């Protein structure tokens, strides 16, 4: 094993197995040696087997690595194509692991200012997920007419009585979004205080914003490589675009941030290895892009 070259320098790997299926999935002897090694390489992965070792389907887990090709004595099967990244599957895995880690009382506050319909739905979902893993969660409501000072006072009160705190966005228009900075940075679950964002720039992603962190987690779960890749992000907000760019830079990607004033967007997307879209418009990216 010590004689092996750096896994990132290998271009082609032939992989044995007990069986392969029609989707390029593989089962070995159950010790995970090949999966651990293949996780750290961008090489083309070719499974080698007899026709009798092909089966219709093999159960898989998140850490299992799919083959690009499978070669038998009779045929060559190609699986080197796009696939759906299943965020729901990863979410359920994370929730299961998180539940195991909650071994002492943890409390979370969700501060909802106003009656925005989407925000009401989101806070209920967050509470449901938190309760599911054993985090006791309260939704604290303030009226739409609340002043800047009243909201900040409530945040400071919650800082002292809860393990973590989320201020649900968007806030009513008369409130300044800098209210977020009243959250104790050590309890900033959504990662939106200036302290949290500054730490992301420095490479500390402990309290990175939730949406960019989810994007990175999904790509990592599916072993999508980052280093040297051209990444185009279509969003420049503090919630998504800016921290997303920093997190890709932290992983040695080359990043372009596009937005509503970007000219010739298609020129950027065509050159991208990874595109992250946060524009709230279905089918925004078309086949010609």
Secondary structure per residue as TSV (DSSP state, phi and psi in degrees):
chain	resnum	aa	ss	phi	psi
A	1	X	-	360.0	-37.3
A	2	X	T	-67.1	-16.7
A	3	X	T	-87.3	-5.8
A	4	X	-	-68.0	144.1
A	5	X	-	-72.0	168.7
A	6	X	-	-56.9	127.5
A	7	X	G	-60.2	-26.7
A	8	X	G	-77.7	-11.2
A	9	X	G	-94.0	-3.6
A	10	X	-	-88.7	135.1
A	11	X	-	-99.3	-24.6
A	12	X	E	-145.7	131.3
A	13	X	E	-129.9	127.6
A	14	X	E	-93.2	127.6
A	15	X	E	-119.7	122.2
A	16	X	-	-80.5	171.8
A	17	X	-	-173.4	162.0
A	18	X	S	-75.5	-37.6
A	19	X	E	-156.1	154.9
A	20	X	E	-132.6	152.3
A	21	X	E	-114.2	-178.2
A	22	X	T	-77.6	5.3
A	23	X	T	-114.3	6.2
A	24	X	S	87.6	6.2
A	25	X	-	-78.4	155.2
A	26	X	E	-136.7	148.1
A	27	X	E	-127.0	133.0
A	28	X	-	-108.9	-134.5
A	29	X	S	-98.1	8.3
A	30	X	S	90.5	5.0
A	31	X	S	-99.4	-7.9
A	32	X	-	75.5	13.4
A	33	X	H	-60.9	-50.3
A	34	X	H	-65.3	-40.8
A	35	X	H	-61.8	-40.7
A	36	X	H	-64.7	-39.2
A	37	X	H	-72.4	-43.9
A	38	X	H	-68.1	-23.6
A	39	X	T	-61.1	-27.8
A	40	X	T	-104.1	21.2
A	41	X	-	-133.6	149.7
A	42	X	-	-99.1	8.5
A	43	X	S	-64.1	154.1
A	44	X	E	-69.5	129.6
A	45	X	E	-107.8	120.1
A	46	X	E	-118.8	117.1
A	47	X	E	-83.1	138.8
A	48	X	E	-118.8	124.7
A	49	X	-	-160.9	172.2
A	50	X	-	-85.2	157.0
A	51	X	G	-55.5	-33.5
A	52	X	G	-68.5	-13.4
A	53	X	G	-91.2	-1.3
A	54	X	E	-84.1	133.1
A	55	X	E	-127.8	166.2
A	56	X	S	-68.7	-41.7
A	57	X	-	-153.8	143.3
A	58	X	-	-125.3	128.5
A	59	X	-	-61.0	139.3
A	60	X	-	-126.1	160.8
A	61	X	-	-123.1	171.3
A	62	X	T	-59.1	-32.3
A	63	X	T	-83.5	-8.5
A	64	X	-	-71.1	137.2
A	65	X	-	-102.6	127.8
A	66	X	-	-83.0	146.0
A	67	X	-	-78.5	151.7
A	68	X	S	-84.2	-33.6
A	69	X	E	-142.4	153.9
A	70	X	E	-129.2	128.2
A	71	X	E	-115.6	126.9
A	72	X	-	-117.7	-177.5
A	73	X	S	-71.7	-9.0
A	74	X	S	-116.7	-21.8
A	75	X	-	-159.0	165.6
A	76	X	E	-120.8	120.2
A	77	X	E	-101.9	132.3
A	78	X	E	-110.8	130.8
A	79	X	-	-125.4	14.0
A	80	X	-	-78.9	72.6
A	81	X	S	-146.4	170.7
A	82	X	-	-65.3	155.1
A	83	X	-	-145.2	158.2
A	84	X	-	-77.1	131.2
A	85	X	-	-90.6	115.2
A	86	X	-	-86.4	92.7
A	87	X	H	-65.0	-34.8
A	88	X	H	-63.2	-41.5
A	89	X	H	-61.7	-44.5
A	90	X	H	-66.7	-40.6
A	91	X	H	-56.6	-46.6
A	92	X	H	-64.3	-36.8
A	93	X	H	-64.5	-43.8
A	94	X	H	-63.4	-44.6
A	95	X	H	-60.5	-40.0
A	96	X	H	-64.1	-45.2
A	97	X	H	-68.1	-38.1
A	98	X	H	-64.3	-39.6
A	99	X	H	-60.6	-37.1
A	100	X	H	-68.0	-27.2
A	101	X	H	-84.7	-17.0
A	102	X	-	-81.6	93.8
A	103	X	-	-110.7	-2.8
A	104	X	S	-141.8	161.9
A	105	X	-	-58.8	127.6
A	106	X	E	-128.5	135.7
A	107	X	E	-123.2	145.5
A	108	X	E	-133.4	140.0
A	109	X	E	-112.0	134.7
A	110	X	E	-113.4	109.9
A	111	X	E	-93.2	117.7
A	112	X	E	-113.7	114.9
A	113	X	E	-104.6	115.8
A	114	X	S	95.9	-167.1
A	115	X	-	-127.3	33.3
A	116	X	-	-60.1	122.1
A	117	X	H	-57.1	-43.8
A	118	X	H	-64.8	-39.8
A	119	X	H	-64.6	-37.4
A	120	X	H	-61.5	-43.2
A	121	X	H	-64.6	-46.8
A	122	X	H	-61.1	-43.0
A	123	X	H	-64.7	-36.4
A	124	X	H	-65.2	-40.3
A	125	X	H	-64.7	-44.4
A	126	X	H	-61.9	-41.7
A	127	X	H	-63.7	-42.5
A	128	X	H	-62.2	-44.4
A	129	X	H	-66.1	-42.8
A	130	X	H	-64.5	-45.4
A	131	X	H	-59.7	-34.8
A	132	X	H	-63.2	-32.2
A	133	X	T	-99.1	5.3
A	134	X	T	95.6	14.9
A	135	X	E	-96.4	114.0
A	136	X	E	-70.0	122.1
A	137	X	E	-125.3	134.8
A	138	X	E	-119.9	137.8
A	139	X	E	-98.0	115.9
A	140	X	E	-104.2	124.5
A	141	X	E	-108.1	139.3
A	142	X	E	-123.5	148.3
A	143	X	-	-68.7	156.5
A	144	X	T	-56.6	-30.1
A	145	X	T	-80.1	1.6
A	146	X	-	-58.4	141.3
A	147	X	-	-85.5	166.9
A	148	X	H	-55.0	-46.0
A	149	X	H	-65.8	-38.1
A	150	X	H	-67.2	-40.7
A	151	X	H	-67.7	-43.5
A	152	X	H	-62.2	-40.8
A	153	X	H	-61.7	-40.4
A	154	X	H	-67.3	-40.1
A	155	X	H	-60.6	-45.5
A	156	X	H	-63.7	-35.7
A	157	X	H	-64.0	-44.1
A	158	X	H	-69.2	-32.2
A	159	X	H	-54.3	-37.8
A	160	X	T	-84.2	-11.1
A	161	X	T	-122.7	-1.4
A	162	X	-	-130.3	155.2
A	163	X	S	-72.8	-30.8
A	164	X	E	-151.0	159.3
A	165	X	E	-144.7	136.9
A	166	X	E	-125.2	129.3
A	167	X	E	-98.6	113.0
A	168	X	-	-67.9	130.5
A	169	X	S	-106.1	154.4
A	170	X	S	-79.8	154.3
A	171	X	-	-85.0	159.3
A	172	X	-	-52.4	146.6
A	173	X	T	-61.5	-25.9
A	174	X	T	-78.1	-7.3
A	175	X	S	-96.6	140.3
A	176	X	-	-81.8	127.3
A	177	X	G	-59.0	-15.9
A	178	X	G	-64.0	-7.7
A	179	X	G	-50.4	-34.6
A	180	X	G	-52.0	-34.3
A	181	X	G	-70.1	-5.4
A	182	X	G	-76.9	-14.1
A	183	X	S	-69.9	136.3
A	184	X	-	-60.7	120.1
A	185	X	G	-56.0	-24.9
A	186	X	G	-79.8	-4.2
A	187	X	G	-124.6	17.0
A	188	X	B	-84.6	79.4
A	189	X	T	-59.0	-41.7
A	190	X	T	-80.7	-7.1
A	191	X	-	65.0	38.8
A	192	X	-	-113.1	-1.7
A	193	X	S	-70.7	157.8
A	194	X	H	-62.3	-31.6
A	195	X	H	-62.5	-46.1
A	196	X	H	-64.4	-43.9
A	197	X	H	-64.3	-38.7
A	198	X	H	-63.8	-38.5
A	199	X	H	-66.5	-34.2
A	200	X	H	-60.9	-42.9
A	201	X	H	-58.8	-36.8
A	202	X	T	-81.5	-2.8
A	203	X	T	99.9	-1.0
A	204	X	-	-94.7	107.8
A	205	X	-	-105.7	21.1
A	206	X	T	-55.1	-43.8
A	207	X	T	-117.0	48.2
A	208	X	-	-70.5	151.5
A	209	X	-	-56.0	145.1
A	210	X	H	-61.7	-46.8
A	211	X	H	-66.1	-49.9
A	212	X	H	-59.1	-37.7
A	213	X	H	-63.8	-36.8
A	214	X	H	-66.5	-41.2
A	215	X	H	-59.4	-48.7
A	216	X	H	-61.8	-42.9
A	217	X	H	-62.2	-42.3
A	218	X	H	-62.7	-46.4
A	219	X	H	-63.2	-39.6
A	220	X	H	-67.0	-39.5
A	221	X	H	-61.2	-32.1
A	222	X	T	-99.1	15.0
A	223	X	T	57.5	33.8
A	224	X	-	-75.0	123.2
A	225	X	-	-72.0	148.6
A	226	X	-	-110.4	-42.6
A	227	X	T	-54.9	122.6
A	228	X	T	75.7	-0.3
A	229	X	-	-79.5	146.6
A	230	X	E	-85.5	116.6
A	231	X	E	-114.2	128.1
A	232	X	E	-112.9	123.7
A	233	X	E	-111.4	122.7
A	234	X	E	-103.9	81.2
A	235	X	-	169.5	138.1
A	236	X	-	-127.7	20.9
A	237	X	-	-76.8	162.7
A	238	X	T	-69.7	-22.0
A	239	X	T	-79.1	-36.2
A	240	X	T	-125.7	-67.2
A	241	X	H	-58.8	-51.5
A	242	X	H	-66.2	-52.1
A	243	X	H	-64.9	-32.4
A	244	X	H	-60.4	-43.5
A	245	X	H	-60.6	-43.9
A	246	X	H	-63.3	-39.6
A	247	X	H	-69.1	-34.1
A	248	X	H	-71.0	-38.8
A	249	X	H	-62.0	-36.5
A	250	X	T	-61.7	-19.4
A	251	X	T	-109.3	20.9
A	252	X	T	67.4	27.6
A	253	X	-	-85.8	160.6
A	254	X	E	-100.3	121.4
A	255	X	E	-116.3	134.7
A	256	X	E	-120.5	129.3
A	257	X	E	-105.6	120.1
A	258	X	E	-110.4	159.3
A	259	X	-	-158.7	-169.0
A	260	X	T	-64.8	-20.6
A	261	X	T	-97.8	3.2
A	262	X	-	-70.7	132.3
A	263	X	S	-92.9	143.1
A	264	X	-	52.9	56.1
A	265	X	H	-53.9	-37.2
A	266	X	H	-60.4	-30.9
A	267	X	H	-64.5	-31.8
A	268	X	H	-78.1	-45.7
A	269	X	H	-67.0	-33.5
A	270	X	H	-65.3	-26.9
A	271	X	T	-91.9	0.1
A	272	X	-	-86.7	142.5
A	273	X	S	-86.4	-34.0
A	274	X	E	-132.8	132.4
A	275	X	E	-121.0	127.0
A	276	X	E	-112.5	120.5
A	277	X	E	-113.4	126.0
A	278	X	-	-134.4	60.0
A	279	X	S	-111.7	-3.6
A	280	X	S	67.4	26.5
A	281	X	-	-132.1	119.5
A	282	X	T	-65.2	141.7
A	283	X	T	60.3	31.0
A	284	X	-	-64.4	-40.1
A	285	X	S	-88.7	122.1
A	286	X	-	-106.2	169.2
A	287	X	T	-61.2	-30.6
A	288	X	T	-73.6	-9.1
A	289	X	-	-95.4	360.0
